[in-house]
Amino acid sequence: MFLYFGKHFTQSAAGQRLARVECDRCGTGYCYQLSRVGTGVGVAPYCLGQARAARLAEQRAAKELERALDRGRELVPCPKCSWINEDLVQGYRRTRYRLWGRVAFYILGTAILLALTLVPLLAFGDPDALPIVALILLGIVLLSGGTLGIQMWLRGRINPNRNYPDAPELLPGTPPALLQDPISGEIKAASNGRIGVAPVGEWCDFQLGRHQLPAVCCVCLNEASDGQQHRAFHPAAQMFVPRCAECAGIQQRAYWRIFLTAALVCTCLSAAIVLPLNFAGDDFWIATAVALGASMLVAAIVAFRSTTPVTIARGDTTRNVIKLRFRNPAYTRLVAEQMRSPESAEPHVAIDQAEPVPPGRQLRQQ
């Protein structure tokens, strides 16, 4: 029997780029801060070459970050007339509904594979079946084209200027428009730029790579302690939420208390299910092991969800925007207030790093 195992290394890289825009309507020049996160994975088969796998993960993360910054567009309206340039809209459309394109590619690949395998066999074995196979292949190709058509239709529905001259409805986490002072040369957020980050209910839109969490404990709002952060996982990246040592200890004790209680309850329920089945021999021990494993897994999930100080919901994955809700609503409001502050709107890159966004620029494909 072939046995394979390996160690996976995952690295994330966050980066920012200041993009210049010139409004097509009024000619106003402004900037916005484009932030993206790249993720790379390296595998060390049988735990061999771990250093190389880690370096490979870092290189892939950096390459993915560069690609995301090249492809990325934010629907930032002009601070003077509220128009969003068509090149920004087209750039954003290209990042949406990419799953439909992959499905169309797989369908077309299936048609090619069938054509390369069935047609030669039927040509020598049963030529009369070739017209039927040709119709089937044609149907698969048309299905692939229809899938691409659906992708184009869905992308075409994205039109933030639909209600112009009214201000467009911005996407969650949209960065503010930035204007350069003609005298000092400093870049500041426009007066109408603090939008798109207000919490909806108790949820707060958070863009990875651009926004930062307040450096206070997310539970008691006191000073956070080094090395006591709560690690929250997300497909795009992992976050380290500030905590103080006292709250971290309370959470850890609560986790084990809930875990042991849930494990005991789940084990009793599993025994009540397994024992009446009257398994014999190896079947009994296999069923017992599966039941115990499932009980431990359920207990771990229940304990984690009951004690985690933050809940992460999926937002706009193409722009690394997620939704955060903290167990302490005051910390959620603090996060939103920090994102709305003028300091958070100021760019973290210099003006000479700003990049123009020309109309019709071709984006590199993944």
N, C-alpha and C positions, 0 to 999 in steps of 0.2 A: 504494500500500500504506500502510495506517495504522500509524504507529509511535508507541508510547506508552512513556514511561519516567517514573519519579518517584523521589523519595527518601522513605524511611520513617523516622519517628522513633518510638522506643519508650521509654516512661518507666515506671518502677515506683515505687510509693509504699507504704511499710510503716507500719502503725499499730497501736496497742494500745488496749484498752479494758478497764476493770476491771468485770466483771459480778458482780452480787450474786445469790445463790441462797439460798432458805430450804428446807431439806429437808422434803419432804412426810411423811416417816416420823417423825422425831424433833424436827423444828422447829429444828434447828441452822442458824444463819446463817453462811454462808461466802462467799468470793469466789474467782474465778479470773481469770487474765489472758488475755483473748482477743486473739490476734494474727493479723492477716491482711495480705495483700499485694494491692494493686490494680495492674493493668497497663493502660496506654493506648497507643494507636497513632495517629499523625497522618501524613498523606501530603501531600507537596508535589508536585503534578503538574508534570512537566518541570522540577523543582527550583525552582519559583516559589513564593513565600510560605513559605519554610522556617521563618522565625520564628513565623508563625502556626501552622504544622503542629506545631512543637515545643510551643507553648503549648497547643494542642488535645490533644496527647498527655498533657501534665501534668494538664489538667483532667479528661480521661477517666480517668486513673489515680487521681486523687483521688476522683472519683465512684464508680469501681469499688471503691475501698477502703472508702468509706462504706457502699456497698451490702453488701460482704462482712462488715463489722462488724455491720450490722443483721441480716443473715441468719444469721451464724455462731453456732454452739453447740459447746461442747466437752463431752464426756461425762466430767465430773469428778464422782466420787462424794463423798458426804458424808464428811468426815473422822471422823465419830463412828460411823455405822452402815453406811457403804459403799453406801447407796442412791443411785441416780441418778434424779433427778426425771424424770417423764414428759414435761414440756415441753422438757427438754434433749434427750431421746431423739427426740421429734417434730421438733424443730428440726434435729437432725443428719440425721434421715431425709430431710427435704426437700432436703438438699444432695446426696444420693446418687442415683445412677442417673438423672441428668437426661437422659442420652442417649436413654433409652427414651421420655421425654416428647417430645423433639425429633423422634424417628422417628415417633411417633404423629401429631404435628402435620403433618409432611411427608406422611404417608399420607393424612390427612384433607384436606389441601390438594390432593393429587392427585385425590381423589374429587370435590371441588368443581370443580376445573378441568375434569375430564372431563364433569361434569354440565352445566357452562355451555357446553361446546363441542359435545359429541356429541348431547345431547338435542334442542337446536333443529334440528340438521341432520337427525337421523333423524325428527323429527316431520313434516318436510315431504318428506323423501326416501324413507324406508323405515319407516313406522310399525310394521310387524310386528316390527322388531328392538328396539323400545323395551323390551319385557319382559326380554329378554336383557341389555340394557345396564343396566336397573334392578337385576337380580340381581347383575351385576358390581359396580355401585356399592355395593350393599348389602354385598357381600363385602368390599370395600375398607374401608367404614366399620366393619364388624365386626372387621376386622384391626387398624384403628386402636384400637378399644376393647380388643381383646385385648392390644395392646402396652401400653396404660395399665394393664391388669390385671396384666401381668407386672411392671411398675414397682411397683405397689402391693404385690404379693406379695414382691418382693425387699426393699422397704423394711420390710415387716412382719416380715421375718426378723431385722432388727436389734433385738436385745433384750438389752442388757448386764446386765439384772437377772434373767436366766433362772435363775441358780444362787443367787439371794439366799436366805439371808443371807450366803453366801460372798462374798468380795470379787470384784468383776467383773474380767474381763480387759480391761485398758485398751488403747486404740488407741496406736500409736506416736506419740510426741511430745505426749501428753496433758499439759497443764500441771497443776501441783500445786494442791490446795485451799489457800486462804489464809484465815487466821483473824485477826481483829482483837483486839489486846490490850485488855481492858476498862479497864485503868488508863492505859497510855501512849497508846492509840489507834493504835499501829503495827500494820501488817499483816505477818504472817510466815507462812511456809509451814508447813502442818501437819506433824506428825511423820511421817505416812505418805505425804507428798506427793511424795517424790523417787522417782518411778516413771515408767516409760514412755520413758526416754531412754537406758537402758543399751544398749551395742552388742551386736548379735547377731553373734557371730563377729568379723569385722573391720569390719562395717558399723555405722554410727551413725545413728540417726534424728535429723533436724535440722529444726526448724520455722523457716522463713524469717520474719523480722520479730520473733522472740522470742529465739532463741538467737544467740550471737555466737561467732566463732572466736577462739581464743587469739591474742594479738598477738605470736606468735613464728614463726620460719620453719617452714613445714610440712615441710621436708626435713631440716634439721640441728638444729632447735629452738633455734637461736641468735636473737639479736635481729633482728627483721624490719626491712627498709629501706623507706623511703618511696618510692613510685613503682615498686616492683619486684613488685607483686602479680601473681599469676597470675589471669587472667580465665577463670572457668568459667561456661559458659552453661547455662541451664535454662529450660524454657518459662515458668515462673512468674516468674523473675527471673534476674539474673546476679550471681554471687558473685565477690568479689575475695579470693583466698586469700593470706595473708601469706607473703612470701619475703624472704630476704636477697639482697644484690646478687651475692654469689659464687654462690649456688645458681641464681639467675636466669640468670647468664652461662653456667653449666654446662649448664642446660636448653636455652638457646637454641642453643648450639653442638651439643649432641646432636641437637636437632631438625633442624638443617640437614644434619648428617651422615647421619642416617637418611633424611631426605627425598631427598637426592641419590642415596643408594644405592638406595632403593626406586624412585625415578624411573628410574634406569638399568636396573634389573632389569625393571621394567614395560615400558619402551620396547623392550628386547630381546625380551620375550615378545610384545609387540604386533607388532613387525616379523616375528617368526616366524609370526604368524597372518595378517598382511595380505599379505606378499610372495607366498606361494604361491597366493593367490587371483587373481593376475595382473590386477588392475584396470588399466584404461587411461584416459588423459586425466583428465577432472575427477573421475571416480569414485576414482581412485587418491589424489588430493590430499584429497578429502573423507574417505575412509577413514583416511588418514594423520592428518588434523587431529583426527578423532574419537578415534583410538587414542592420540594424544599427550595430548589433553585428559583422557581417562579415566586415562591413566598418571599425570598430574600430580595428579588428584583422589585416586586410590588412594594415591599416595605421601604426600600431605598428611595423609590420614586415618591412615595407618600411623605417620607421624612424630608426630602429635599424641597418638595413643593410647599410643605408646611412651614419651613424655616427660611427659605431664600428671601432676602430682603428686596429683590427686584424680579419683576416678570418681564420677559422680552417677547414681543410679538413681531411677526414679520411685517415689514413695510414695503418700501420700494427697493428691492434687492439690487437693481441695476445701478442705483445711486447710493447704495450702502446706507439707506435710511431705515431705521428700526423704530419701534415704539417701545417706550419704557414706562413702567408703572412701578413705583416703589411702595413697599409696605407702609412707609411713613409718607402720607400725602404732602407733608410740609417739605420733604426733600424733593418731591416731584415738582412742586411749585418753585423751589429754589433753583432746580436745574433749568426750568423754563425761563425764570427771571435772568439767570446768567446768560442764556442764549440770546435774550432780547436786549442785553446791555450793549451800549456802544462799543465797549472794549472787545466783546466777542465778535462784532461785525468787522473790526479792523483786520486787514489782511496780515498774514504771517510771512509773506514773501515780499521781496523788494520790488519797486516799480520797474527796475530794469529786467526783472524776470517775467514781466507780463507778456503774454502771447496774444497776437491778433487771432481772430476767428474769421477767416475770409469766407464769403459765400461759396457754397458748393465744394468745400474742401472734402477730398476723398479720405475716408477713414480707413485705417488698416484693419483687416479682417482677422478674427481669431483663427 
